[in-house]
C-alpha cells in the first residue's frame, strides 16, 4: 500500500484555509463568518497533524487538542454574542449591526 505524500495534505489544508479567508472577507452574515473562522482553525489543525505524523512526534497532535479546546470555547462565546446581537437588532447581517451609533 502506498502512503499519501505530505504535500497532498498541505495542499488540502491550504485550500481549506483559502476558502475560510474568502468566506470571512466576502460574506456579511455573522454565522457564515463564524463558520469560515472555524474552517480556518480546522485547516491549521490538519497542518499540525500532518507535520506531527510525518515527523513522528506527538507534540503536534497534542497541540491540536489545545486548539480544539480553544475553538470550542470560542464557539460558545461567539454563538452567545451572535444570539445577543440577533435579539437586540433582529438581524445577523454585520453591515446592519452598528452598536457604536448613538
C-alpha atoms as one frame of an Amber mdcrd trajectory, in Angstrom:
protein
   0.000   0.000   0.000   1.360   3.378  -0.985   1.374   6.245   1.525  -0.160
   9.580   0.628   2.547  12.267   0.322   2.667  15.095   2.825   2.187  17.675
   0.065  -1.372  16.470  -0.603  -2.386  17.115   2.998  -0.751  20.526   2.971
  -2.405  21.463  -0.326  -5.780  20.412   1.097  -5.062  22.458   4.213  -4.160
  25.478   2.094  -7.338  25.130   0.045  -9.477  24.913   3.188  -7.745  27.940
   4.690  -8.251  29.918   1.471 -11.953  29.044   1.420 -12.196  30.223   5.028
 -10.465  33.529   4.283 -12.685  34.139   1.270 -15.730  33.391   3.422 -14.652
  35.891   6.081 -13.857  38.625   3.563 -16.871  38.297   1.274 -19.812  37.285
   3.470 -21.856  39.638   5.614 -23.767  37.026   7.619 -22.221  36.664  11.096
 -22.917  32.922  11.233 -21.203  32.315   7.872 -18.215  34.382   9.017 -18.110
  32.357  12.213 -18.172  29.071  10.251 -15.386  30.350   7.992 -13.200  31.062
  11.014 -13.828  27.530  12.260 -12.846  26.205   8.823  -9.551  28.089   9.057
  -8.900  26.634  12.521  -9.541  23.125  11.212  -7.181  23.787   8.318  -4.412
  24.679  10.747  -5.213  21.551  12.760  -4.806  19.450   9.614  -1.395  21.001
   9.013  -0.329  20.346  12.600  -1.402  16.710  12.435   0.321  16.297   9.061
   3.646  17.610  10.292   3.326  15.652  13.524   2.619  12.428  11.695   5.362
  12.770   9.133   7.970  13.781  11.723   6.971  11.007  14.123   6.434  13.396
  17.035   3.212  13.567  19.044   3.672  17.220  20.034   1.649  18.496  17.068
  -1.241  16.170  17.823  -1.257  17.250  21.467  -1.246  20.881  20.358  -4.300
  20.142  18.196  -6.244  19.160  21.317  -5.447  22.542  22.860  -6.502  24.341
  19.669  -9.748  22.348  19.640 -10.429  23.277  23.267  -9.907  26.970  22.486
 -12.109  26.612  19.382 -14.880  25.048  21.481 -14.733  27.925  23.962 -14.671
  30.408  21.073 -17.711  28.699  19.575 -19.683  29.016  22.787 -18.802  32.680
  23.288 -19.210  33.549  19.613 -22.638  31.955  19.327 -23.735  33.699  22.530
 -22.654  37.056  21.091 -24.416  36.349  17.787 -27.582  35.345  19.651 -27.463
  38.516  21.788 -26.976  40.664  18.678 -29.878  38.934  16.957 -32.138  39.530
  19.949 -31.217  43.212  20.035 -31.119  44.067  16.311 -33.245  41.261  14.762
 -30.541  40.545  12.159 -27.195  38.766  11.835 -26.021  40.901   8.906 -22.799
  42.576  10.052 -23.390  45.616   7.838 -26.681  46.390   9.599 -25.294  45.947
  13.120 -23.844  49.193  14.426 -23.660  49.255  18.199 -21.431  52.336  18.365
 -24.101  54.582  16.844 -25.838  56.764  19.452
